[in-house]
């Protein structure tokens, strides 16, 4: 498929490229070759080939959601806290401070 300089100018305008006349002349055969490859790709598509989103079959890779060990009691959790009150972590007040 041979492309005219006007075809290349049109594509360049769509791509918002400012090309010189020499660049347009040099790019015409390259663009024609790209379009020829695109035509070959369209020939490969067949009606008996289902569309796919990934070339490999995927499966769920998540593990079972099972408890591995007994959960810690609240007493054990706050036992090493620097400051705890009523089985809750005690932290400095930060509301109202400006940074």
trRosetta pair geometry for C-beta under 8 A, 3 or more apart (Angstrom, degrees):
i j d omega theta_ij theta_ji phi_ij phi_ji
1 32 5.3 -165 86 -153 77 94
1 35 5.7 -73 69 99 138 127
1 36 6.2 -177 22 -70 101 86
1 39 7.8 131 -15 -25 134 146
2 28 7.9 24 -170 160 67 111
2 32 6.1 -8 -117 -115 28 149
3 7 4.2 -117 -169 79 96 140
3 8 5.9 105 133 -48 125 87
3 28 4.9 -157 79 -159 102 86
3 29 8.0 -165 38 -74 100 29
3 31 5.7 -35 24 90 163 113
3 32 4.9 -152 -5 -69 103 97
3 35 7.6 121 -56 11 122 145
4 7 4.9 109 54 -1 71 98
4 8 7.4 -138 99 1 44 85
4 28 7.5 -74 147 -134 8 130
5 8 5.6 -54 -151 39 38 111
5 9 6.2 43 149 -23 68 104
5 21 7.7 9 -156 -148 136 77
5 24 5.2 67 -149 142 90 124
5 25 6.7 -18 -101 -79 109 65
5 28 6.5 -61 -87 -75 55 133
6 9 5.5 -50 -145 36 34 115
6 10 6.4 39 153 -24 64 103
7 10 5.7 -53 -153 32 30 114
7 11 6.6 26 152 -14 64 104
7 28 7.5 94 71 -128 103 92
7 31 7.7 -180 119 109 107 142
8 11 5.8 -53 -148 38 34 109
8 12 6.1 36 152 -20 66 108
8 19 7.5 -76 143 76 104 156
8 24 4.8 140 106 -158 133 85
8 27 5.6 133 -151 91 132 105
8 28 5.0 -85 -52 -86 140 77
8 31 6.0 166 -105 20 91 155
9 12 5.6 -56 -146 40 30 113
9 13 6.2 34 153 -23 65 105
9 19 7.5 -139 -108 58 61 115
9 24 6.1 7 -65 -127 76 138
10 13 5.7 -52 -148 33 29 111
10 14 6.6 30 152 -17 63 104
11 14 5.6 -53 -150 36 33 113
11 15 6.3 20 155 -6 66 110
11 31 6.5 151 56 -142 166 149
12 15 5.8 -63 -144 48 30 103
12 17 4.3 -91 -160 70 82 103
12 18 7.6 126 162 -83 116 13
12 19 4.8 -84 -140 4 154 122
12 24 7.0 -76 -24 -99 149 95
12 27 7.9 100 -67 85 113 156
13 16 7.3 28 -177 -81 33 35
13 17 7.7 -90 -59 47 22 67
19 23 4.2 -129 -167 91 99 125
19 24 5.1 123 121 -58 127 81
19 27 7.0 -63 -150 10 155 144
20 23 4.7 97 52 6 76 102
20 24 7.1 -136 96 -6 41 87
21 24 5.6 -52 -148 35 34 114
21 25 6.4 34 154 -18 65 105
22 25 5.8 -55 -150 37 31 110
22 26 6.3 26 153 -15 65 109
23 26 5.7 -57 -144 41 32 109
23 27 5.9 23 159 -16 68 113
24 27 6.0 -60 -138 41 26 105
24 28 6.6 46 158 -44 61 95
25 28 6.2 -36 -153 3 28 117
26 29 7.8 -65 -180 31 35 93
26 30 7.4 19 141 -4 66 118
27 30 5.2 -66 -153 46 51 114
27 31 5.6 50 153 -24 83 106
28 31 6.0 -57 -144 37 25 108
28 32 6.4 27 156 -20 62 108
29 32 5.4 -53 -147 36 35 116
29 33 6.4 38 153 -22 66 103
30 33 5.7 -53 -153 33 32 112
30 34 6.6 35 149 -20 64 102
31 34 5.5 -49 -149 33 36 114
31 35 6.5 35 153 -17 65 104
32 35 5.8 -55 -150 38 32 111
32 36 6.5 37 149 -24 64 104
33 36 5.5 -49 -148 31 34 115
33 37 6.8 37 152 -18 63 100
34 37 5.8 -53 -156 33 34 111
34 38 6.6 35 147 -19 65 104
35 38 5.4 -50 -149 35 38 115
35 39 6.6 42 151 -22 66 100
36 39 5.7 -49 -152 31 34 113
36 40 6.8 37 149 -21 63 101
37 40 5.6 -51 -153 32 36 113
37 41 6.7 39 150 -22 65 101
38 41 5.7 -49 -152 31 35 114
38 42 6.8 35 151 -18 64 102
39 42 5.8 -54 -153 34 36 111
39 43 6.8 41 148 -25 64 102
40 43 5.6 -51 -156 27 37 116
40 44 7.1 43 149 -28 64 99
41 44 5.8 -48 -159 20 38 115
41 45 7.6 44 149 -25 63 94
42 45 6.2 -40 -160 17 42 113
45 49 7.0 -132 -156 59 52 125
46 49 4.7 87 63 0 90 106
52 55 6.8 103 115 -90 140 36
54 57 7.9 138 94 -94 108 16
54 58 5.8 40 76 -30 154 115
63 66 7.9 -84 139 18 99 92
67 70 7.6 52 158 -91 125 32
67 71 7.6 -72 -148 -40 123 85
72 76 4.5 -119 -173 83 103 124
72 77 5.1 124 116 -60 126 88
73 76 4.9 94 56 6 79 101
73 77 7.1 -144 94 -8 41 89
74 77 5.5 -55 -145 34 35 115
74 78 6.4 10 166 0 70 108
74 87 4.3 37 147 -169 128 124
75 78 6.8 -71 -147 47 24 91
75 79 6.3 49 152 -58 62 98
75 87 6.8 -59 -75 -112 53 105
76 79 5.5 -33 -150 -8 31 124
77 81 7.9 31 132 -38 63 112
78 81 4.7 -37 -158 2 65 129
78 84 4.0 113 180 -131 119 157
78 87 5.7 -175 9 -148 149 49
78 88 7.2 4 -94 12 145 5
78 89 6.5 -154 -115 -71 100 65
81 84 4.3 93 74 -50 134 110
81 89 5.4 -144 -144 -114 147 82
81 90 7.6 118 142 26 129 74
83 89 7.4 80 84 -170 68 59
83 90 4.0 -80 124 68 102 110
83 91 7.7 158 73 -70 114 33
84 87 7.0 12 170 -121 116 17
84 88 6.5 161 -158 76 77 36
84 89 5.9 -48 -104 -106 80 38
84 90 5.8 -175 -102 -2 21 94
85 88 6.1 -30 71 60 64 87
85 90 5.0 62 4 -60 102 123
91 94 7.9 -28 130 -18 108 104
93 96 7.7 4 146 36 108 106
94 97 5.6 -72 -169 21 58 124
